Amino acid sequence: MAPPAPPLSRVFAELDPAPSPLPEGRVGLPALSEREVHVSGSAELSARPDRARVSLRLSSRKEAAAAARSSVSRRLQYIAHIARLRGVPEENMTVTEDFSRVENTYQMEAEVCIIFSDFGKMQDVCNLLIEKLGTSVTISPPHFYHTPEATDTLRRQVCITAVGNTRRKAQEVCRLFGQALGKPLLIKEEETKEWGGHIDSHLSHSADSQTLQERIQNATAYASCRVFAVFEIKGKENRRNKLL
């Protein structure tokens, strides 16, 4: 039985030797005095959701149309009042109403969707409404998500972090050989990945039993970035700066 092959080694940095000078009397392009260090680096970051959407459903079924409307209207006003007291902007609340005739009665239904950026305030509002309105309001579990701005910020941050990690790696390599790192000559993004960032309650039978922190964790978005860079090597590292 043949012995197992040795694991492949991953090259994360490479020092290019200085180019050889042209022979005396030879005409050609001048030799470059700079040397280069080729480095690859990566980073992985995560971002918790920055928004939560909560849906509240109300209904009333009465023999008189006005009574059905009034019952739901009073609760809608109370919900809006509590949300405003907790600093929820008016534009973050959406109300949808549906009025119908069912046999010999009138049915009024309404749904209120509230978007929160402060999850502590969201819990305060929901707890207070459950306490005051009881079973006359049905509150759905919060749906956590990322705004496009939050997703773009995560993408920028992971790329910037990968470039910073790559530069630090190049500096370590240069110091190992007693060299000083120069300016970047090339920075190329080789691969980016994104995953997570949502909850799909239709795919999870235990979604309704999840805690708030579990829902936030399941909605956390992740991103990774791998970068290849080429840096100039200035020459010998200044010993005085090294001591500092």
N, C-alpha and C positions, 0 to 999 in steps of 0.2 A: 504494500500500500504506500503510495507516494506521500511524502510529508506535506502538510498544508502550506499553501502559498503564503508568504509573509504579507501582512496588511499593507495596502498602498499608503505611502506617506503623502500628506497634503502640504504643498508648498504655499506658505502665506507671505513670503518675502524673498526677493532675489536681488542681489547686487550685481549690476552690470559692470564689468571691468572697463577701465579707461581704454579708448581706442588706441591702437598702435599707431605711432607716427609714420608718415610716409617716408620711404627711402630717400636718401639725399639725392637731389637732382631730379626727383620725380615730380611731375606737375599733376595736381589734382585738387579736390576740395580740401580745404583746411580741416585738420582733425579737430573734433570736438574736445574741449577741455573738461566738460562736465561728465560726471558719471551719474547713473540713475539707480534708484531703488524701486522695484516693482512690488507692490503690496496689495493684498486683498483683506478686506475687513467686513464685518457685518454687525447688525444690531437688530434687536427685537423689542418692541414696546407694546403696551396695551393701553386702552382708554375705556373707562367706564362710560356707560350711556349718559348723555347730558339732558335727556328729556324723558318724560313719562306721560302717557295718555291714560286717563281714567274715564270710563263710561258709567253713567248713572241712569237707571231706567225708572220711570214713574208711570203709574196708570191709575185710572179711576173709572168705575162703571156705575152709572146712576140712571134713574128713570128720567130725570130731567137733564137736558143738554147743558144748561147753565151750571148746574151743580157739578157735573163731571169736569167741565172746564175750570171752574173755580177751585176745585180740590187740587188739581194738578198745578194750576197757576200759583197758588199760595206756596206750594213746596218748591216750585222753580224759583220764585222770588227769594225764598229763604236760602236756597243753595247758592244763588248768585251773590247774596249778601255776605254769606260766610266766606266764599272764595275771595271777594273783594277785600274783606277785612284781613285776609292772610296775604294780601299783596298780589293776587292773580290778576293780570291785565284783562280788560274786557275782551280784547281780541283773541285771548287764549281760551275762551268759552264759546262753544257752539251748541245751539239748541235746535232739535228737530222734533216737530209735533205731528201727531196723526190722530184725526178725529173720525170716528166711524159709528155706524148704527149696528147694534148686535141684538137681534130679535126685537124685544120691546124696550131695550135700554140703549143708552148712549155711552160709548167708550172713548175716553181720552187717554192717549199715550204720549209720552215725551221721553227723549233721550238727551242727556247733557254730556258733552265731551269736554273735558278740561285737560289742558296741557300744562304740566308743571316742569319748571327747571330746578326747583328746590324740592328735593324728595322729603325733607323734614316737614315742610309746609304741606306737602301732599298727604302725609300720614295724619297731620293735625286735622286737616279738612275732612278726610274720610272718617276718622274716629269720631269727630264731633257730629257729623251728619248721621252716622249710625246710632249714636247716642240719642240724638234729638228726634230723628225721623223713624228709627226702628225699621220694621219690615215694610214700611210704605215706600222705601227706596231700595233698589237693588244696585249694589256697586260692584262692578267687575274688577278682577285683579288688574293691577297696573301693567301696561305694556311699555317696556323700556326700549328706547331706540337712540340713534345718533343723528344729529342734524348734519347736513352736508358740510357745514363749516367745521364741525368737530372731526369728521372723517378726513377732511383735507389737512387739518392741523396734525392729526396722527401721521398721515403720509409724509408731511414735511419733516416732522420731528424725527421719524425713524430714519429718513435719508440723511438728515444732518448729523444724527448720532452715529450712523454708520461711517460717514466721512470722518468725523472726529476720532472714532476708534481706529480707523485706517491710518490716519496721520500719527496717532500715538504709537501705533505698532511700527510705523516707519522710523519714528524717532528712536524707539528702543533698539531697532536693528542697527541704525547708524551709530548709536552710542556703543553698542557691542563691539563695533569695529573701529571705534575712535573717530568717527566721522560726524560732520554736522549736516543736518537736514536742511535742504533748500526749499525753493518754491515748488508748488505742484505743477507738473507738466501735463498731466492727464488725470481726470477723474471720471470714471465711467460706472454707471449703475448697471450691474449685471443681472440682478434678479430682485423682484419684489413680490411679496405674498401678503394676502389679507385673508383673515378667516374670523369666524364668530360674529358677534355683533347683533344677534337677533334671538328672539324666542318664538318658536312655532308651537303653540299650544295644541295644534291639531296632531302633532307628531309625538307629543308627550302625554301619556295618560296620567302622569302625576303632576301635571303643570298646576292644577288648582291647589295642590297641597304644598307647593313650594313656598318657602319663606321669602320675605322681601329681599334679603341679602342673596339668596340663591337665585332669584330672578335677575338681580343686578349682575351677578357673576356670569350667569348664562347669556346676558346681553352684552357682556364686555367684548370689545373688538380688539383684535391683535393684528400686528403688521410686522413684517421682517424685510430687511433690505441687505443685499450684498453688493459691495462696491469694490472695483479694481482701480488702483491709482498708481501713477508714476510720479516720483518726486526727484528733484535735482539733489545731488550730493555736492555740498560746497567744498568739502575738504576736511582737514583735521579739525576736531572739536577743540574749542578754546578751553584750556585747562582751568583758567580762572572762573569761567562761567560754569564749568562742571562742578567746581568746588562749591559755588554758590547754590 
